[in-house]
Amino acid sequence: MWWTGGLYPGTSKLIIEVETDSGIVGLGEAPSTSLRGEVLAMGERLIGLDPIDISACEERCVPPWQIVQNTDDSAAVKAFGSIELALWDIRGKAWNVPLFQLLGGAVRRDIPFTEYFGFRLDREMTPEAVVDYCLRMRSENGSTYFEGKLCIGDPGLEVETVRQLREALGPRAMIRLDANMRYSLSTARRILSQLEPYNIRNYEDPVATFEELRDLRRHCAIPFSTHVPDIRRAVSYGVPDFIVVNFAVLGGIARAIRFIGACEAMGVGFWCYSGDAGIATAAYLHVSAAMPWIIEPSQSLMRWQVADVIENGPFRPTNNVVAVPEGPGLGVTLDRKSLERLHHDFVQNGPFDHFYDPQLPGRYRRLPLA
């Protein structure tokens, strides 16, 4: 799809297996293949430790947190956070209970997700085509929650597409938007004032900074979300209203639980990221099942995924929800044939680069400034 950075053709992930001397294998997933070296180095350091003692494992791999907070290099946090998913998977398998039971039990078993829409190369490239796609998702899958990226350098195109979406989907459908920090403050003021009549549930990162979000709030009542997990500034500025993030970015499930608890205490909403290879998605399902504070639907690119690495995957929402897996741990099994095929593709073609312009290979696409 087209987005603020240009063409987003796909994403490449790193799959992790943590083996124990008792024969249990835990599954983890890193958000980027660039973390491979860090993950392998941590694997060496974890040899001989008790995988149930997650705190001891983190202490072996991650610098003191005050040091982490004062460096621009977050690779250690993300790498361990990716491995940590596998440690929770091991714990659940060892005790033969699903992850949500380890987290206190399920407050819900069906986890809400949005459908995704946008301008996709050779697919939906007009407002009418985007509307037709969403109507088809509603007809085929019972979808009434929608989220998408319409910011491709033409503000008028975004407003017109939203107008047509609201007209076609009716007043009760959920519509959320995401600009990936694309707009200047002045442009965002103008666009959001035109969008407000269409009952937008949330707009993610319309501008680049919390300071600009704070100023934008004075002119707009639409709620805001961000991928920047800075809860201190969110509370100080009163924006954004929601934080949307990958668990690995937070340092793993244990830290995500504490972060969500802080969000609840401070009245900042939270939901989960999307675009994963099945293992991280399973973690989102379990945590969302156990956390009462996650009440809004999480992001979902699941419908667009051509493959992932779990058996019977990818997950697909029906009537806006995905059932949480009931098996022990994360409740998913690695599909080795799929993993082998995707690995072969990676070796042959390299990682997906979500910035490159298809007309200018090897260069970043520069969209018109708005």
C-alpha positions as CSV (number, residue, x, y, z in Angstrom):
1,M,0.0,0.0,0.0
2,W,1.0,3.7,-0.3
3,W,1.7,5.5,2.9
4,T,3.7,8.5,4.2
5,G,7.0,6.8,3.4
6,G,6.1,5.7,-0.2
7,L,5.3,2.2,-1.1
8,Y,4.9,-0.4,1.7
9,P,5.2,-3.8,-0.1
10,G,5.5,-5.9,3.0
11,T,7.5,-6.7,6.0
12,S,10.2,-9.2,7.1
13,K,10.3,-10.7,10.6
14,L,12.7,-12.7,12.6
15,I,11.4,-16.0,14.1
16,I,12.9,-17.2,17.4
17,E,13.0,-20.7,18.9
18,V,14.2,-21.1,22.5
19,E,15.0,-24.7,23.4
20,T,15.0,-26.1,26.9
21,D,16.8,-29.2,28.3
22,S,13.4,-30.7,29.0
23,G,12.5,-30.6,25.4
24,I,10.1,-27.7,25.5
25,V,10.5,-25.1,22.7
26,G,9.2,-21.6,23.0
27,L,8.4,-19.4,20.1
28,G,9.3,-15.7,19.8
29,E,9.2,-13.1,17.0
30,A,11.3,-10.0,16.4
31,P,9.8,-7.0,14.6
32,S,12.9,-6.7,12.3
33,T,15.5,-9.0,10.8
34,S,18.1,-6.4,11.6
35,L,18.0,-7.7,15.2
36,R,19.4,-11.1,14.2
37,G,22.9,-10.5,15.5
38,E,21.6,-9.2,18.9
39,V,19.2,-12.1,19.3
40,L,21.9,-14.7,18.5
41,A,24.3,-13.0,21.0
42,M,21.6,-13.1,23.7
43,G,21.0,-16.7,22.9
44,E,24.5,-17.5,23.9
45,R,24.3,-15.5,27.1
46,L,21.0,-17.3,28.1
47,I,22.5,-20.8,27.9
48,G,22.2,-22.5,31.3
49,L,19.6,-20.1,32.8
50,D,16.2,-21.1,34.0
51,P,13.7,-20.0,31.3
52,I,11.0,-19.6,33.9
53,D,13.0,-16.9,35.7
54,I,12.4,-14.2,33.1
55,S,13.8,-11.5,35.3
56,A,17.2,-13.3,35.6
57,C,17.1,-13.7,31.8
58,E,16.5,-10.0,31.3
59,E,19.2,-9.1,33.7
60,R,21.7,-11.2,31.7
61,C,20.7,-9.5,28.4
62,V,19.6,-6.0,29.0
63,P,21.5,-3.1,30.5
64,P,20.1,-1.4,33.6
65,W,16.9,0.4,32.6
66,Q,18.2,3.9,33.5
67,I,20.9,3.3,30.9
68,V,18.5,2.0,28.3
69,Q,16.4,5.2,28.8
70,N,19.5,7.3,28.1
71,T,20.6,5.8,24.8
72,D,19.4,6.0,21.3
73,D,20.1,2.3,20.7
74,S,17.0,0.3,21.6
75,A,18.2,-2.9,19.9
76,A,18.8,-4.7,23.2
77,V,15.3,-3.9,24.5
78,K,13.6,-5.1,21.3
79,A,15.8,-8.2,20.9
80,F,15.2,-9.4,24.4
81,G,11.5,-8.4,24.2
82,S,11.3,-10.7,21.2
83,I,13.0,-13.6,23.0
84,E,10.8,-12.9,26.1
85,L,7.7,-14.0,24.1
86,A,9.3,-17.4,23.8
87,L,10.0,-17.5,27.5
88,W,6.3,-16.9,28.3
89,D,5.5,-19.6,25.7
90,I,7.8,-22.0,27.5
91,R,6.2,-21.2,30.9
92,G,2.7,-21.9,29.6
93,K,3.8,-25.1,28.0
94,A,5.6,-26.2,31.1
95,W,2.5,-25.7,33.2
96,N,0.1,-26.7,30.5
97,V,-2.0,-23.5,30.6
98,P,-2.6,-20.8,28.0
99,L,-0.7,-17.5,28.4
100,F,-3.9,-15.6,29.4
101,Q,-4.3,-17.8,32.4
102,L,-0.7,-16.9,33.5
103,L,-1.7,-13.3,33.2
104,G,-4.7,-13.6,35.6
105,G,-7.4,-15.2,33.3
106,A,-9.4,-14.0,30.4
107,V,-11.9,-11.1,30.7
108,R,-12.8,-11.7,27.1
109,R,-12.2,-14.6,24.7
110,D,-13.0,-12.8,21.4
111,I,-10.5,-10.0,20.7
112,P,-11.6,-7.1,18.5
113,F,-9.6,-6.0,15.5
114,T,-10.1,-3.5,12.7
115,E,-10.1,-4.2,9.0
116,Y,-7.5,-2.2,7.2
117,F,-7.9,-0.1,4.0
118,G,-5.7,2.2,2.0
119,F,-4.5,2.9,-1.5
120,R,-2.9,-0.3,-2.7
121,L,-0.9,-0.7,-5.9
122,D,-2.9,-2.3,-8.7
123,R,-5.8,-2.7,-6.3
124,E,-7.6,0.1,-4.6
125,M,-6.3,3.4,-6.0
126,T,-9.4,5.6,-5.9
127,P,-11.9,6.6,-3.2
128,E,-14.6,4.5,-4.9
129,A,-12.3,1.4,-4.9
130,V,-11.5,1.8,-1.2
131,V,-15.2,2.1,-0.4
132,D,-16.0,-1.0,-2.5
133,Y,-13.3,-2.9,-0.7
134,C,-14.7,-2.0,2.8
135,L,-18.2,-2.9,1.7
136,R,-17.0,-6.2,0.5
137,M,-15.2,-6.9,3.9
138,R,-18.5,-6.0,5.6
139,S,-20.5,-8.4,3.4
140,E,-18.0,-11.3,3.5
141,N,-16.7,-11.0,7.1
142,G,-19.2,-9.0,9.1
143,S,-16.7,-6.2,9.5
144,T,-17.9,-2.9,11.0
145,Y,-14.5,-1.7,12.4
146,F,-12.2,0.0,9.8
147,E,-8.8,1.7,9.9
148,G,-6.6,2.9,7.2
149,K,-3.9,5.1,5.7
150,L,-5.1,7.7,3.1
151,C,-2.3,10.1,3.5
152,I,-0.4,10.1,0.2
153,G,0.3,13.8,-0.4
154,D,-3.2,14.9,-1.4
155,P,-5.2,16.1,1.6
156,G,-8.3,16.6,-0.5
157,L,-8.2,12.9,-1.6
158,E,-8.2,11.8,2.0
159,V,-11.2,14.0,3.0
160,E,-13.1,12.8,-0.1
161,T,-12.4,9.2,0.6
162,V,-13.6,9.5,4.2
163,R,-16.7,11.3,3.1
164,Q,-17.5,8.4,0.7
165,L,-16.7,5.8,3.4
166,R,-19.0,7.3,5.9
167,E,-21.8,7.7,3.4
168,A,-21.4,4.1,2.3
169,L,-20.8,2.4,5.7
170,G,-23.4,4.4,7.6
171,P,-23.2,6.3,10.9
172,R,-22.5,3.4,13.2
173,A,-19.4,1.9,11.5
174,M,-16.0,2.7,13.2
175,I,-13.6,4.7,11.0
176,R,-10.0,5.3,12.3
177,L,-7.2,7.0,10.3
178,D,-3.4,7.0,10.4
179,A,-1.1,9.6,8.8
180,N,2.2,8.3,10.2
181,M,3.2,11.9,11.3
182,R,2.8,13.2,7.7
183,Y,1.1,16.5,8.1
184,S,2.3,19.9,9.3
185,L,0.4,21.4,12.1
186,S,-1.4,23.9,9.9
187,T,-2.4,21.3,7.3
188,A,-3.6,19.0,10.1
189,R,-5.8,21.7,11.5
190,R,-7.4,22.2,8.1
191,I,-7.8,18.5,7.3
192,L,-9.2,17.5,10.7
193,S,-11.7,20.3,10.7
194,Q,-13.1,18.9,7.5
195,L,-13.0,15.3,8.9
196,E,-14.8,16.0,12.2
197,P,-18.3,15.8,10.8
198,Y,-17.7,12.2,9.7
199,N,-17.4,10.9,13.3
200,I,-13.8,9.7,13.1
201,R,-13.1,7.3,16.1
202,N,-9.4,8.1,16.2
203,Y,-6.6,9.7,14.2
204,E,-3.1,8.2,14.6
205,D,-0.1,10.5,14.4
206,P,-1.5,13.3,12.3
207,V,1.6,15.3,13.2
208,A,5.1,14.5,14.2
209,T,5.4,15.5,17.8
210,F,3.5,15.5,21.1
211,E,3.9,19.2,21.2
212,E,2.1,19.6,17.9
213,L,-0.6,17.1,19.0
214,R,-1.2,19.3,22.1
215,D,-1.6,22.3,19.9
216,L,-3.8,20.4,17.5
217,R,-6.1,19.3,20.4
218,R,-7.1,22.9,20.8
219,H,-8.7,22.9,17.4
220,C,-10.0,19.3,17.1
221,A,-12.0,16.9,19.3
222,I,-11.0,13.7,17.4
223,P,-9.0,11.4,19.7
224,F,-5.3,10.8,18.8
225,S,-3.1,7.8,19.1
226,T,0.7,7.2,18.5
227,H,3.3,4.5,18.2
228,V,5.6,6.5,20.5
229,P,5.4,4.9,23.9
230,D,6.2,8.0,26.0
231,I,3.5,7.9,28.7
232,R,5.1,10.6,30.8
233,R,4.8,13.2,28.0
234,A,1.3,11.9,27.1
235,V,0.1,12.6,30.6
236,S,1.9,15.9,30.8
237,Y,0.5,17.2,27.5
238,G,-2.9,15.5,27.7
239,V,-2.3,13.9,24.3
240,P,-2.3,11.4,22.7
241,D,-5.3,9.6,24.0
242,F,-4.0,6.1,23.0
243,I,-0.7,4.4,22.6
244,V,-0.3,1.6,20.0
245,V,2.9,-0.4,20.1
246,N,4.6,-3.7,19.5
247,F,5.4,-5.7,22.8
248,A,9.0,-6.2,21.7
249,V,9.5,-2.4,21.6
250,L,8.4,-2.3,25.3
251,G,10.8,-5.0,26.2
252,G,8.5,-8.0,26.2
253,I,5.2,-9.1,27.7
254,A,6.1,-8.5,31.4
255,R,7.1,-4.9,30.7
256,A,4.0,-4.5,28.4
257,I,1.8,-5.6,31.3
258,R,3.3,-3.0,33.5
259,F,3.1,-0.3,30.8
260,I,-0.6,-1.1,30.2
261,G,-1.2,-0.8,34.0
262,A,0.5,2.6,34.0
263,C,-1.7,3.6,31.1
264,E,-4.8,2.6,33.0
265,A,-3.7,4.5,36.1
266,M,-3.1,7.6,34.0
267,G,-6.2,7.3,31.8
268,V,-4.2,6.7,28.6
269,G,-5.7,4.1,26.3
270,F,-3.8,1.2,24.7
271,W,-4.2,-1.2,21.9
272,C,-1.9,-3.5,19.9
273,Y,0.1,-3.2,16.7
274,S,-0.2,-5.4,13.6
275,G,1.7,-6.8,10.7
276,D,3.3,-9.8,12.3
277,A,4.1,-13.4,11.4
278,G,1.6,-15.1,13.7
279,I,3.6,-15.5,16.9
280,A,3.6,-11.9,18.0
281,T,-0.1,-11.8,17.0
282,A,-0.8,-14.6,19.4
283,A,0.8,-12.7,22.2
284,Y,-1.4,-9.7,21.4
285,L,-4.4,-11.9,21.6
286,H,-3.5,-13.4,25.0
287,V,-2.6,-10.0,26.5
288,S,-5.7,-8.4,25.2
289,A,-7.8,-11.3,26.6
290,A,-6.3,-10.7,30.1
291,M,-6.2,-6.9,30.2
292,P,-9.5,-5.2,31.0
293,W,-8.0,-1.8,29.9
294,I,-7.6,-2.8,26.2
295,I,-11.2,-2.0,25.2
296,E,-10.6,-0.6,21.7
297,P,-10.0,-2.9,18.7
298,S,-6.3,-3.5,17.8
299,Q,-4.9,-2.8,14.4
300,S,-5.2,-5.6,11.9
301,L,-3.3,-6.1,8.6
302,M,-4.2,-9.8,8.8
303,R,-6.6,-9.8,5.8
304,W,-3.7,-8.6,3.6
305,Q,-1.2,-11.2,4.8
306,V,-0.4,-13.8,2.1
307,A,1.4,-16.0,4.7
308,D,2.8,-16.3,8.2
309,V,4.6,-19.1,10.1
310,I,1.9,-20.6,12.3
311,E,-0.2,-23.6,11.5
312,N,-3.7,-22.6,10.2
313,G,-2.5,-19.0,9.9
314,P,-2.8,-16.2,9.3
315,F,-5.4,-15.2,11.9
316,R,-8.5,-13.6,10.2
317,P,-11.2,-11.5,12.0
318,T,-14.8,-12.5,11.6
319,N,-17.5,-10.2,12.8
320,N,-14.7,-7.9,14.0
321,V,-13.0,-10.4,16.4
322,V,-10.4,-13.2,16.5
323,A,-10.7,-15.9,19.2
324,V,-7.8,-16.2,21.6
325,P,-5.9,-19.5,21.2
326,E,-6.7,-22.0,23.9
327,G,-3.6,-24.2,23.8
328,P,-0.8,-24.0,26.3
329,G,1.6,-21.0,26.1
330,L,0.9,-18.9,23.1
331,G,-1.3,-21.7,21.7
332,V,0.3,-21.7,18.3
333,T,2.5,-24.2,16.5
334,L,5.2,-23.4,14.0
335,D,4.4,-24.3,10.4
336,R,7.9,-25.4,9.3
337,K,7.0,-25.7,5.6
338,S,5.8,-22.2,5.6
339,L,8.8,-21.0,7.5
340,E,11.1,-22.8,5.1
341,R,9.4,-21.3,2.1
342,L,9.5,-17.8,3.5
343,H,13.1,-18.2,4.6
344,H,14.0,-19.3,1.0
345,D,12.3,-16.1,-0.3
346,F,14.2,-14.0,2.2
347,V,17.5,-15.6,1.1
348,Q,16.7,-15.1,-2.6
349,N,15.2,-11.6,-2.4
350,G,16.3,-10.0,0.8
351,P,14.1,-8.2,3.3
352,F,11.1,-6.2,2.2
353,D,12.0,-2.5,2.2
354,H,8.9,-0.5,2.9
355,F,10.3,2.8,1.7
356,Y,11.5,2.1,-1.8
357,D,9.9,3.6,-4.9
358,P,9.0,0.9,-7.4
359,Q,9.8,3.3,-10.2
360,L,13.2,4.2,-8.8
361,P,14.8,1.0,-7.3
362,G,17.1,1.7,-4.5
363,R,15.8,5.2,-3.8
364,Y,13.3,6.6,-1.3
365,R,10.1,7.9,-2.8
366,R,9.5,11.6,-1.9
367,L,5.8,12.3,-1.7
368,P,4.6,15.9,-2.2
369,L,4.7,17.9,1.0
370,A,1.3,18.8,2.5
